[in-house]
Amino acid sequence: MPDLVVGTDGKARCAWASAPPDYVDYHDGEWGRPIHGDRALFERLVLESFQSGLSWLTILRKRAAFRAAFADFDFAAVAGFAAADVDRLLGDAGIVRNRAKILATIANARATLALVDADGPGALDRLIWSARPNEWVRPVSLADLPARTPESSELARRLKGLGFSFIGPVTAFAAMCAVGVVDAHLVGCHRA
């Protein structure tokens, strides 16, 4: 299968994860594995929104800097960020310095905090996992993998209704794949 690559370790992987080592580690150790918890899911939403228009490798390599810059993705702390924090973040070469994405992250932290305050701990987790499709056919090739699904469109709509921004259906689907709501590993991948 052309969309699978066998690594030097003899394991078949989705072709996008064949190199560099950062991708191999992310693919094998994290991508598509079920992730739970409001803070962990807030982090993945932030990273996916920052990735929009960029290479995932860029975000992956800056992940430690993002964690430092955004209070280890403590959404309650990020919700309290003010203009001085925005200026600080715009000057931080360790992250992607995009004003719209930074402001969206702060707004999304506030929306997450409001959601958790209203519906209790695990509210973001429950919302994201409620987007799990009733039926999912594992893709055979990358061509079989959609950019969005009806479920990701609905999740994006619900998030937007709660005050989230910079998370459309495509970003929502990428996040759903990253956190295991959908297992998008190709048939034949050792992680499928």
Backbone as a printed PyTorch tensor [residue, N CA C, xyz], in Angstrom:
tensor([[[  0.8360,  -1.1770,   0.0000],
         [  0.0000,   0.0000,   0.0000],
         [  0.8830,   1.2430,   0.0000]],

        [[  0.6870,   2.1660,  -0.9340],
         [  1.5730,   3.3220,  -1.0420],
         [  1.4530,   4.3020,   0.1210]],

        [[  0.3390,   4.2910,   0.8420],
         [  0.1640,   5.2300,   1.9460],
         [  0.6710,   4.6880,   3.2740]],

        [[  1.2630,   3.4740,   3.2250],
         [  1.9230,   2.8840,   4.3860],
         [  3.4080,   2.7650,   4.0850]],

        [[  4.2110,   2.9660,   5.1070],
         [  5.6560,   2.8460,   4.9620],
         [  6.1500,   1.9310,   6.0680]],

        [[  7.0130,   0.9920,   5.7370],
         [  7.6030,   0.1110,   6.7410],
         [  8.9100,   0.7400,   7.1930]],

        [[  9.0040,   0.9840,   8.4960],
         [ 10.1940,   1.6110,   9.0560],
         [ 11.3350,   0.6310,   9.2360]],

        [[ 12.4610,   1.1560,   9.6510],
         [ 13.6320,   0.3010,   9.8870],
         [ 13.3800,  -0.6940,  11.0070]],

        [[ 12.3590,  -0.4220,  11.8330],
         [ 11.9990,  -1.3480,  12.9070],
         [ 11.0500,  -2.4440,  12.4150]],

        [[ 10.7170,  -2.4320,  11.1140],
         [  9.8400,  -3.4420,  10.5430],
         [  8.3600,  -3.1770,  10.7330]],

        [[  7.9970,  -2.0330,  11.3120],
         [  6.5880,  -1.7110,  11.5610],
         [  6.0290,  -0.8480,  10.4480]],

        [[  4.8230,  -1.2070,   9.9910],
         [  4.1270,  -0.4070,   8.9880],
         [  3.4650,   0.7810,   9.6720]],

        [[  3.6370,   1.9450,   9.0620],
         [  3.0680,   3.1790,   9.6010],
         [  2.3780,   3.9630,   8.4920]],

        [[  1.4640,   4.8260,   8.9080],
         [  0.8900,   5.7890,   7.9810],
         [  2.0610,   6.5820,   7.3960]],

        [[  2.0660,   6.7750,   6.0780],
         [  3.2230,   7.3530,   5.3830],
         [  3.6390,   8.7130,   5.9370]],

        [[  2.6760,   9.5150,   6.4120],
         [  3.0300,  10.8380,   6.9150],
         [  3.9530,  10.7440,   8.1290]],

        [[  3.9620,   9.5930,   8.7860],
         [  4.7300,   9.4220,  10.0200],
         [  6.0370,   8.6760,   9.8060]],

        [[  6.4760,   8.5560,   8.5750],
         [  7.6880,   7.7660,   8.3140],
         [  8.9690,   8.5090,   8.6750]],

        [[  8.9540,   9.8240,   8.6590],
         [ 10.1210,  10.6340,   9.0030],
         [  9.6180,  12.0590,   9.1890]],

        [[ 10.2910,  12.8640,   9.9310],
         [ 11.4410,  12.6460,  10.7910],
         [ 11.0570,  11.9210,  12.0810]],

        [[ 12.0280,  11.6730,  12.9420],
         [ 11.7480,  10.9330,  14.1810],
         [ 10.6410,  11.5650,  15.0360]],

        [[ 10.4940,  12.8870,  14.9980],
         [  9.4280,  13.5460,  15.7710],
         [  8.0590,  12.9940,  15.3610]],

        [[  7.8740,  12.8250,  14.0500],
         [  6.6090,  12.2980,  13.5480],
         [  6.4240,  10.8410,  13.9430]],

        [[  7.4740,  10.0500,  13.8450],
         [  7.3910,   8.6360,  14.2110],
         [  6.9740,   8.5090,  15.6770]],

        [[  7.6420,   9.2670,  16.5440],
         [  7.3250,   9.2150,  17.9790],
         [  5.8880,   9.6550,  18.2510]],

        [[  5.4720,  10.7410,  17.6170],
         [  4.1110,  11.2500,  17.8140],
         [  3.0840,  10.2340,  17.3050]],

        [[  3.3050,   9.7060,  16.1210],
         [  2.3980,   8.7200,  15.5310],
         [  2.2760,   7.4840,  16.4110]],

        [[  3.4170,   6.9540,  16.8400],
         [  3.4110,   5.7000,  17.5960],
         [  2.9560,   5.8800,  19.0450]],

        [[  3.2780,   7.0230,  19.6360],
         [  3.0310,   7.1870,  21.0590],
         [  1.8030,   7.9620,  21.4510]],

        [[  1.2620,   8.7570,  20.5180],
         [  0.1780,   9.6400,  20.9400],
         [ -0.9850,   9.7300,  19.9570]],

        [[ -0.7180,   9.9640,  18.6870],
         [ -1.7780,  10.2670,  17.7340],
         [ -2.7670,   9.1160,  17.6330]],

        [[ -4.0170,   9.4440,  17.8590],
         [ -5.0710,   8.4480,  17.7520],
         [ -5.3440,   7.6640,  19.0260]],

        [[ -4.5180,   7.8610,  20.0330],
         [ -4.7870,   7.1860,  21.3200],
         [ -5.8030,   8.0150,  22.0980]],

        [[ -6.7370,   7.3680,  22.7520],
         [ -7.7490,   8.1140,  23.4960],
         [ -7.1350,   9.0060,  24.5820]],

        [[ -7.4920,  10.2740,  24.5180],
         [ -7.0280,  11.2660,  25.4880],
         [ -8.2650,  11.8500,  26.1490]],

        [[ -8.2100,  11.9580,  27.4600],
         [ -9.3230,  12.5100,  28.2310],
         [ -8.8100,  13.5850,  29.1770]],

        [[ -9.7390,  14.3780,  29.6550],
         [ -9.4300,  15.4430,  30.6040],
         [ -9.5570,  16.8030,  29.9320]],

        [[-10.2070,  17.7140,  30.6170],
         [-10.4500,  19.0410,  30.0460],
         [ -9.1490,  19.7490,  29.6660]],

        [[ -8.1690,  19.6900,  30.5410],
         [ -6.9100,  20.3890,  30.2730],
         [ -6.1650,  19.7770,  29.0830]],

        [[ -6.0910,  18.4610,  29.0390],
         [ -5.4120,  17.7850,  27.9350],
         [ -6.1190,  18.0570,  26.6150]],

        [[ -7.4300,  18.0810,  26.6230],
         [ -8.1770,  18.3320,  25.3910],
         [ -8.1080,  19.8000,  24.9940]],

        [[ -8.0820,  20.6990,  25.9760],
         [ -7.8760,  22.1150,  25.6680],
         [ -6.5300,  22.2950,  24.9640]],

        [[ -5.4980,  21.6300,  25.4680],
         [ -4.1760,  21.7070,  24.8280],
         [ -4.2580,  21.2700,  23.3730]],

        [[ -4.8950,  20.1490,  23.0940],
         [ -4.9500,  19.6420,  21.7210],
         [ -5.7350,  20.5870,  20.8120]],

        [[ -6.8190,  21.1780,  21.3270],
         [ -7.5620,  22.1500,  20.5280],
         [ -6.6960,  23.3700,  20.1960]],

        [[ -5.9470,  23.8380,  21.1850],
         [ -5.0660,  24.9890,  20.9630],
         [ -4.0160,  24.6540,  19.9130]],

        [[ -3.3530,  23.5210,  20.0810],
         [ -2.2930,  23.1510,  19.1400],
         [ -2.8470,  22.9580,  17.7280]],

        [[ -3.9950,  22.3400,  17.6120],
         [ -4.5910,  22.1500,  16.2850],
         [ -4.9780,  23.4940,  15.6640]],

        [[ -5.4600,  24.4290,  16.4750],
         [ -5.8150,  25.7300,  15.9050],
         [ -4.5660,  26.5030,  15.4920]],

        [[ -3.4850,  26.3700,  16.2310],
         [ -2.2330,  27.0180,  15.8260],
         [ -1.6630,  26.3760,  14.5720]],

        [[ -1.9320,  25.0960,  14.3660],
         [ -1.4070,  24.3940,  13.2040],
         [ -2.0740,  24.8620,  11.9180]],

        [[ -3.2610,  25.3840,  11.9930],
         [ -4.0010,  25.7770,  10.8010],
         [ -3.1270,  26.6160,   9.8680]],

        [[ -2.9330,  26.0980,   8.6470],
         [ -2.1190,  26.7820,   7.6610],
         [ -0.6300,  26.5200,   7.7610]],

        [[ -0.2320,  25.7190,   8.7270],
         [  1.1860,  25.4250,   8.9480],
         [  1.4160,  23.9170,   8.9500]],

        [[  2.6570,  23.5360,   8.9920],
         [  3.0230,  22.1260,   9.1150],
         [  2.8250,  21.6840,  10.5690]],

        [[  2.2980,  20.4770,  10.7470],
         [  2.1560,  19.9430,  12.1020],
         [  3.5260,  19.8060,  12.7590]],

        [[  4.5480,  19.5320,  11.9600],
         [  5.8960,  19.3930,  12.5040],
         [  6.3420,  20.6820,  13.1920]],

        [[  5.9790,  21.8150,  12.6380],
         [  6.3070,  23.1070,  13.2570],
         [  5.7180,  23.1780,  14.6610]],

        [[  4.4640,  22.8070,  14.7800],
         [  3.7800,  22.8670,  16.0820],
         [  4.3650,  21.8330,  17.0340]],

        [[  4.5920,  20.6480,  16.5390],
         [  5.1360,  19.5700,  17.3710],
         [  6.4810,  19.9690,  17.9700]],

        [[  7.3150,  20.5780,  17.1630],
         [  8.6450,  20.9850,  17.6350],
         [  8.5980,  22.1790,  18.5770]],

        [[  7.5190,  22.9260,  18.5580],
         [  7.3650,  24.0840,  19.4430],
         [  6.4720,  23.7710,  20.6510]],

        [[  6.0780,  22.5280,  20.7910],
         [  5.1050,  22.1560,  21.8230],
         [  5.5640,  22.5330,  23.2320]],

        [[  6.8080,  22.2870,  23.5580],
         [  7.3040,  22.6420,  24.8980],
         [  7.2240,  24.1460,  25.1140]],

        [[  7.5380,  24.9170,  24.0970],
         [  7.4580,  26.3760,  24.2080],
         [  6.0060,  26.8290,  24.3560]],

        [[  5.0910,  26.1730,  23.6320],
         [  3.6680,  26.4860,  23.7940],
         [  3.2150,  26.2090,  25.2230]],

        [[  3.6590,  25.0940,  25.7640],
         [  3.2750,  24.7590,  27.1460],
         [  3.7760,  25.8160,  28.1190]],

        [[  5.0120,  26.2470,  27.9370],
         [  5.5710,  27.2810,  28.8180],
         [  4.8330,  28.6050,  28.6270]],

        [[  4.5560,  28.9640,  27.3990],
         [  3.9230,  30.2500,  27.0990],
         [  2.4750,  30.3250,  27.5780]],

        [[  1.7730,  29.1930,  27.5380],
         [  0.3530,  29.1590,  27.8820],
         [  0.0940,  28.4170,  29.1930]],

        [[  0.9530,  28.6490,  30.1870],
         [  0.7250,  28.1650,  31.5520],
         [  0.4210,  26.6770,  31.5930]],

        [[  1.1630,  25.8910,  30.8120],
         [  0.9720,  24.4440,  30.7340],
         [ -0.4760,  24.0970,  30.3940]],

        [[ -1.1010,  24.9730,  29.6090],
         [ -2.4730,  24.8040,  29.1420],
         [ -3.4920,  24.7120,  30.2790]],

        [[ -3.1810,  25.3920,  31.3750],
         [ -4.1540,  25.5520,  32.4570],
         [ -5.1540,  26.5970,  31.9680]],

        [[ -6.3100,  26.1450,  31.5090],
         [ -7.2540,  27.0650,  30.8730],
         [ -7.7510,  28.1470,  31.8220]],

        [[ -7.7940,  27.8710,  33.1300],
         [ -8.1990,  28.9060,  34.0760],
         [ -7.1580,  30.0270,  34.1210]],

        [[ -5.8890,  29.6650,  34.0650],
         [ -4.8240,  30.6710,  34.0410],
         [ -4.8390,  31.4420,  32.7280]],

        [[ -4.9780,  30.7360,  31.6150],
         [ -4.9760,  31.3880,  30.2980],
         [ -6.1890,  32.3050,  30.1570]],

        [[ -7.3070,  31.9310,  30.7550],
         [ -8.5050,  32.7660,  30.7070],
         [ -8.2560,  34.1360,  31.3380]],

        [[ -7.2940,  34.2050,  32.2390],
         [ -6.9670,  35.4640,  32.8990],
         [ -5.9200,  36.2960,  32.1740]],

        [[ -5.4350,  35.8130,  31.0380],
         [ -4.4360,  36.5800,  30.2880],
         [ -5.0260,  37.9140,  29.8440]],

        [[ -4.1760,  38.9540,  29.8940],
         [ -4.5810,  40.3120,  29.5310],
         [ -3.6830,  40.8240,  28.4070]],

        [[ -3.8070,  42.1030,  28.1020],
         [ -3.0660,  42.7100,  26.9960],
         [ -1.5560,  42.5120,  27.1380]],

        [[ -1.0460,  42.6110,  28.3530],
         [  0.4000,  42.4190,  28.5590],
         [  0.8200,  40.9980,  28.1950]],

        [[ -0.0430,  40.0370,  28.4610],
         [  0.2580,  38.6460,  28.0960],
         [  0.2590,  38.4760,  26.5810]],

        [[ -0.6620,  39.1230,  25.9060],
         [ -0.7040,  39.0550,  24.4470],
         [  0.5980,  39.6190,  23.8850]],

        [[  1.0430,  40.7650,  24.4190],
         [  2.3140,  41.3620,  23.9780],
         [  3.4790,  40.4090,  24.2370]],

        [[  3.4730,  39.7840,  25.4160],
         [  4.5290,  38.8190,  25.7560],
         [  4.5440,  37.6630,  24.7640]],

        [[  3.3650,  37.1430,  24.4450],
         [  3.2630,  36.0110,  23.5260],
         [  3.6770,  36.3990,  22.1060]],

        [[  3.3210,  37.6120,  21.6970],
         [  3.7260,  38.0800,  20.3650],
         [  5.2340,  38.2400,  20.2550]],

        [[  5.9060,  38.3950,  21.3790],
         [  7.3640,  38.5150,  21.3840],
         [  8.0850,  37.2060,  21.6320]],

        [[  7.3480,  36.1220,  21.8040],
         [  7.9340,  34.8140,  22.1320],
         [  8.2550,  34.0470,  20.8500]],

        [[  9.5200,  34.0230,  20.4720],
         [  9.9390,  33.3430,  19.2430],
         [  9.7880,  31.8250,  19.3370]],

        [[  9.5570,  31.2980,  20.5230],
         [  9.4070,  29.8510,  20.6890],
         [  8.0710,  29.3230,  20.2030]],

        [[  7.0830,  30.2070,  20.0360],
         [  5.7590,  29.7870,  19.5800],
         [  5.4590,  30.4290,  18.2260]],

        [[  4.3250,  30.1040,  17.6790],
         [  3.8410,  30.7660,  16.4680],
         [  3.2350,  32.0900,  16.9140]],

        [[  3.7860,  33.1830,  16.4250],
         [  3.3540,  34.5080,  16.8750],
         [  2.3020,  35.0640,  15.9230]],

        [[  1.0990,  34.6270,  16.1280],
         [ -0.0270,  35.0410,  15.3130],
         [ -1.0740,  35.6260,  16.2560]],

        [[ -1.3070,  36.9250,  16.1340],
         [ -2.2140,  37.6200,  17.0570],
         [ -3.6020,  36.9820,  17.0870]],

        [[ -4.1610,  36.6610,  15.9260],
         [ -5.5090,  36.0910,  15.8790],
         [ -5.5640,  34.7560,  16.6140]],

        [[ -4.5410,  33.9340,  16.4450],
         [ -4.5290,  32.6280,  17.1080],
         [ -4.2950,  32.7680,  18.6120]],

        [[ -3.4810,  33.7340,  19.0000],
         [ -3.2510,  33.9830,  20.4290],
         [ -4.5370,  34.4620,  21.0850]],

        [[ -5.2140,  35.4190,  20.4540],
         [ -6.4700,  35.9270,  21.0080],
         [ -7.5350,  34.8270,  21.0400]],

        [[ -7.5530,  33.9690,  20.0210],
         [ -8.5040,  32.8570,  20.0090],
         [ -8.2130,  31.8900,  21.1520]],

        [[ -6.9440,  31.6570,  21.4450],
         [ -6.5860,  30.7510,  22.5420],
         [ -7.0920,  31.2860,  23.8760]],

        [[ -6.9450,  32.5880,  24.0840],
         [ -7.4340,  33.1930,  25.3310],
         [ -8.9580,  33.1160,  25.3840]],

        [[ -9.6090,  33.4120,  24.2750],
         [-11.0760,  33.3100,  24.2170],
         [-11.5250,  31.8670,  24.4380]],

        [[-10.8010,  30.9220,  23.8670],
         [-11.1570,  29.5100,  24.0280],
         [-10.9280,  29.0340,  25.4550]],

        [[ -9.9210,  29.5820,  26.1200],
         [ -9.7050,  29.2630,  27.5360],
         [-10.8780,  29.7760,  28.3680]],

        [[-11.3260,  30.9740,  28.0490],
         [-12.4810,  31.5410,  28.7700],
         [-13.7420,  30.7220,  28.5040]],

        [[-13.9090,  30.2780,  27.2620],
         [-15.0710,  29.4500,  26.9280],
         [-14.9880,  28.0950,  27.6380]],

        [[-13.7870,  27.5280,  27.7120],
         [-13.6090,  26.2510,  28.4140],
         [-13.9180,  26.4210,  29.9010]],

        [[-13.4030,  27.4890,  30.4810],
         [-13.6530,  27.7480,  31.9020],
         [-15.1490,  27.9160,  32.1620]],

        [[-15.8370,  28.6700,  31.3060],
         [-17.2820,  28.8680,  31.4720],
         [-18.0300,  27.5430,  31.3380]],

        [[-17.6120,  26.7170,  30.3800],
         [-18.2400,  25.4070,  30.1760],
         [-18.0610,  24.5180,  31.4040]],

        [[-16.8450,  24.4780,  31.9300],
         [-16.5560,  23.6450,  33.1060],
         [-17.2710,  24.1990,  34.3400]],

        [[-17.3170,  25.5300,  34.4750],
         [-18.0480,  26.1190,  35.5960],
         [-19.5350,  25.7750,  35.5340]],

        [[-20.0840,  25.7500,  34.3180],
         [-21.5160,  25.4890,  34.1520],
         [-21.8610,  24.0090,  34.2680]],

        [[-21.0120,  23.1550,  33.6840],
         [-21.3580,  21.7300,  33.5820],
         [-20.4540,  20.8070,  34.3820]],

        [[-19.5110,  21.3680,  35.1030],
         [-18.6540,  20.5750,  35.9700],
         [-17.4120,  20.0500,  35.2810]],

        [[-16.4860,  19.5470,  36.0930],
         [-15.2590,  18.9700,  35.5220],
         [-15.6020,  17.8810,  34.5110]],

        [[-14.8380,  17.8460,  33.4390],
         [-15.0700,  16.8690,  32.4000],
         [-16.0260,  17.3540,  31.3220]],

        [[-16.4820,  18.6000,  31.4160],
         [-17.4640,  19.1110,  30.4570],
         [-16.8910,  19.1880,  29.0450]],

        [[-15.6690,  19.6810,  28.8990],
         [-15.0620,  19.7410,  27.5660],
         [-14.8090,  18.3300,  27.0550]],

        [[-14.3520,  17.4660,  27.9340],
         [-14.1280,  16.0620,  27.5790],
         [-15.4160,  15.4370,  27.0540]],

        [[-16.5020,  15.6090,  27.7700],
         [-17.7820,  15.0220,  27.3500],
         [-18.2350,  15.5950,  26.0080]],

        [[-18.0410,  16.9000,  25.8300],
         [-18.4570,  17.5370,  24.5910],
         [-17.6730,  16.9760,  23.4050]],

        [[-16.3720,  16.9200,  23.5290],
         [-15.5440,  16.4350,  22.4130],
         [-15.8310,  14.9640,  22.1240]],

        [[-15.9340,  14.1560,  23.1540],
         [-16.1770,  12.7240,  22.9400],
         [-17.5980,  12.4410,  22.4720]],

        [[-18.5110,  13.3930,  22.6580],
         [-19.8720,  13.2010,  22.1330],
         [-19.8800,  13.2560,  20.6070]],

        [[-18.7870,  13.7140,  20.0110],
         [-18.6830,  13.7930,  18.5480],
         [-18.2410,  12.4730,  17.9180]],

        [[-18.0260,  11.4740,  18.7340],
         [-17.6020,  10.1730,  18.1940],
         [-18.6750,   9.6420,  17.2580]],

        [[-18.2940,   9.3010,  16.0250],
         [-19.3000,   8.8130,  15.0760],
         [-19.8490,   7.4470,  15.4810]],

        [[-21.1170,   7.2180,  15.1730],
         [-21.7250,   5.9180,  15.4500],
         [-21.0740,   4.8300,  14.6130]],

        [[-20.7030,   5.1890,  13.3890],
         [-20.0360,   4.2380,  12.5040],
         [-18.8090,   4.9200,  11.9230]],

        [[-17.7230,   4.1930,  11.8930],
         [-16.4820,   4.7240,  11.3390],
         [-15.7870,   3.5970,  10.6010]],

        [[-15.4550,   3.8380,   9.3620],
         [-14.7430,   2.8600,   8.5550],
         [-13.2880,   3.3000,   8.4950]],

        [[-12.4190,   2.4440,   9.0020],
         [-10.9970,   2.7810,   9.0050],
         [-10.5250,   3.0010,   7.5750]],

        [[ -9.8020,   4.0910,   7.3190],
         [ -9.3510,   4.3710,   5.9550],
         [ -8.2950,   3.3770,   5.4790]],

        [[ -8.3850,   3.0380,   4.1970],
         [ -7.4010,   2.1510,   3.5870],
         [ -6.2490,   2.9790,   3.0340]],

        [[ -6.5730,   4.1750,   2.5450],
         [ -5.5520,   5.0710,   2.0060],
         [ -5.8320,   6.4850,   2.5000]],

        [[ -4.8720,   7.3640,   2.3080],
         [ -5.0700,   8.7510,   2.7140],
         [ -6.2220,   9.3830,   1.9360]],

        [[ -6.4470,   8.9170,   0.7090],
         [ -7.5550,   9.4310,  -0.0910],
         [ -8.9140,   9.1110,   0.5530]],

        [[ -8.9620,   8.0760,   1.3880],
         [-10.2030,   7.6960,   2.0720],
         [-10.4660,   8.5350,   3.3130]],

        [[ -9.4990,   9.3140,   3.7280],
         [ -9.6080,  10.0920,   4.9610],
         [-10.1790,  11.4700,   4.6410]],

        [[-11.3630,  11.7750,   5.1490],
         [-11.9550,  13.0750,   4.8370],
         [-11.2560,  14.2020,   5.5970]],

        [[-11.4380,  15.4130,   5.1140],
         [-10.9050,  16.5860,   5.8180],
         [-11.8400,  16.9930,   6.9470]],

        [[-13.1090,  16.6440,   6.8010],
         [-14.1340,  16.9500,   7.8020],
         [-15.2140,  15.8950,   7.7070]],

        [[-16.0040,  15.8090,   8.7410],
         [-17.1220,  14.8680,   8.7740],
         [-18.3520,  15.6030,   9.2990]],

        [[-19.5160,  15.0190,   9.1550],
         [-20.6940,  15.6550,   9.7630],
         [-20.5080,  15.8550,  11.2730]],

        [[-19.8410,  14.9050,  11.9070],
         [-19.6180,  15.0110,  13.3610],
         [-18.6580,  16.1560,  13.6910]],

        [[-17.6130,  16.3280,  12.8800],
         [-16.6800,  17.4370,  13.1620],
         [-17.3460,  18.7760,  12.8790]],

        [[-18.2170,  18.8180,  11.8830],
         [-18.9570,  20.0550,  11.6020],
         [-19.8790,  20.4010,  12.7670]],

        [[-20.5360,  19.3830,  13.3130],
         [-21.4220,  19.6010,  14.4570],
         [-20.6260,  20.0110,  15.6930]],

        [[-19.4820,  19.3740,  15.9250],
         [-18.6410,  19.7430,  17.0640],
         [-18.1800,  21.1870,  16.9240]],

        [[-17.7240,  21.5740,  15.7460],
         [-17.2800,  22.9580,  15.5270],
         [-18.4330,  23.9350,  15.7680]],

        [[-19.6220,  23.5830,  15.3030],
         [-20.7850,  24.4400,  15.5160],
         [-21.0930,  24.6030,  17.0040]],

        [[-21.0290,  23.5030,  17.7330],
         [-21.3130,  23.5640,  19.1710],
         [-20.2440,  24.3610,  19.9130]],

        [[-18.9810,  24.1570,  19.5450],
         [-17.9050,  24.9260,  20.1740],
         [-18.0790,  26.4200,  19.8940]],

        [[-18.3770,  26.7520,  18.6500],
         [-18.5850,  28.1580,  18.2890],
         [-19.7320,  28.7510,  19.1080]],

        [[-20.7970,  27.9810,  19.2960],
         [-21.9310,  28.4320,  20.0850],
         [-21.5780,  28.6960,  21.5390]],

        [[-20.5140,  28.0620,  22.0050],
         [-20.0560,  28.2590,  23.3840],
         [-19.0220,  29.3730,  23.4950]],

        [[-18.6750,  29.9890,  22.3610],
         [-17.7210,  31.0920,  22.3890],
         [-16.3320,  30.7560,  21.8930]],

        [[-16.1290,  29.5250,  21.4220],
         [-14.8240,  29.1490,  20.8830],
         [-14.6460,  29.7870,  19.5090]],

        [[-13.3960,  30.0420,  19.1590],
         [-13.1090,  30.5660,  17.8270],
         [-11.8680,  29.8820,  17.2680]],

        [[-11.6840,  30.0310,  15.9630],
         [-10.5450,  29.4630,  15.2480],
         [-10.5730,  27.9380,  15.2490]],

        [[-11.7570,  27.3560,  15.4280],
         [-11.9090,  25.9030,  15.3660],
         [-13.1060,  25.6080,  14.4640]],

        [[-12.8060,  25.3700,  13.1870],
         [-13.8450,  25.0070,  12.2370],
         [-13.9210,  23.4980,  12.0940]],

        [[-14.7100,  23.0090,  11.1510],
         [-14.8920,  21.5680,  10.9720],
         [-13.6050,  20.8040,  10.6610]],

        [[-12.6890,  21.4060,   9.9040],
         [-11.4410,  20.7250,   9.5620],
         [-10.5370,  20.6260,  10.7920]],

        [[-10.4080,  21.7250,  11.5220],
         [ -9.6000,  21.7070,  12.7440],
         [-10.2140,  20.7770,  13.7810]],

        [[-11.5410,  20.7890,  13.8830],
         [-12.2140,  19.8830,  14.8260],
         [-11.9360,  18.4330,  14.4560]],

        [[-11.9700,  18.1110,  13.1490],
         [-11.7070,  16.7320,  12.7470],
         [-10.2600,  16.3450,  13.0390]],

        [[ -9.3230,  17.2420,  12.7760],
         [ -7.9190,  16.9560,  13.0910],
         [ -7.7540,  16.6760,  14.5780]],

        [[ -8.4220,  17.4590,  15.4100],
         [ -8.3560,  17.2360,  16.8590],
         [ -9.0000,  15.9040,  17.2250]],

        [[-10.1200,  15.5800,  16.6020],
         [-10.7920,  14.3110,  16.8820],
         [ -9.8810,  13.1330,  16.5590]],

        [[ -9.1380,  13.2340,  15.4620],
         [ -8.1850,  12.1710,  15.1040],
         [ -7.0350,  12.1270,  16.1000]],

        [[ -6.5270,  13.2860,  16.4720],
         [ -5.3670,  13.3590,  17.3690],
         [ -5.6590,  12.7510,  18.7330]],

        [[ -6.8930,  12.9490,  19.2320],
         [ -7.2070,  12.4950,  20.5920],
         [ -7.9330,  11.1610,  20.6310]],

        [[ -8.0810,  10.5200,  19.4700],
         [ -8.6550,   9.1770,  19.4520],
         [-10.1600,   9.1010,  19.3820]],

        [[-10.8420,  10.2360,  19.2250],
         [-12.2890,  10.1790,  19.0320],
         [-12.5790,   9.4040,  17.7520]],

        [[-11.7070,   9.5810,  16.7700],
         [-11.7350,   8.8070,  15.5390],
         [-10.3470,   8.2050,  15.3810]],

        [[-10.2630,   6.9330,  15.0740],
         [ -8.9760,   6.3070,  14.8260],
         [ -8.7160,   6.3500,  13.3300]],

        [[ -7.8840,   7.2770,  12.9040],
         [ -7.6280,   7.4880,  11.4830],
         [ -6.3720,   6.7920,  10.9950]],

        [[ -5.7960,   5.9080,  11.8130],
         [ -4.6640,   5.1060,  11.3410],
         [ -5.1530,   4.2370,  10.1800]],

        [[ -4.3570,   4.1530,   9.1420],
         [ -4.7530,   3.3870,   7.9590],
         [ -4.7620,   1.8840,   8.2540]],

        [[ -5.6060,   1.1740,   7.5250],
         [ -5.6210,  -0.2860,   7.6050],
         [ -4.2120,  -0.7780,   7.2880]],

        [[ -3.6850,  -1.6350,   8.1220],
         [ -2.3350,  -2.1480,   7.9480],
         [ -1.2950,  -1.4400,   8.7920]],

        [[ -1.6290,  -0.2580,   9.3070],
         [ -0.7100,   0.4540,  10.2020],
         [ -0.6040,  -0.3320,  11.5150]],

        [[  0.5880,  -0.4250,  12.0560],
         [  0.7530,  -1.1950,  13.2840],
         [ -0.0120,  -0.6010,  14.4600]],

        [[ -0.4170,   0.6610,  14.3570],
         [ -1.1700,   1.3020,  15.4360],
         [ -2.6740,   1.1970,  15.2410]],

        [[ -3.1180,   0.7130,  14.0750],
         [ -4.5660,   0.6330,  13.8150],
         [ -5.2230,  -0.3830,  14.7230]]])
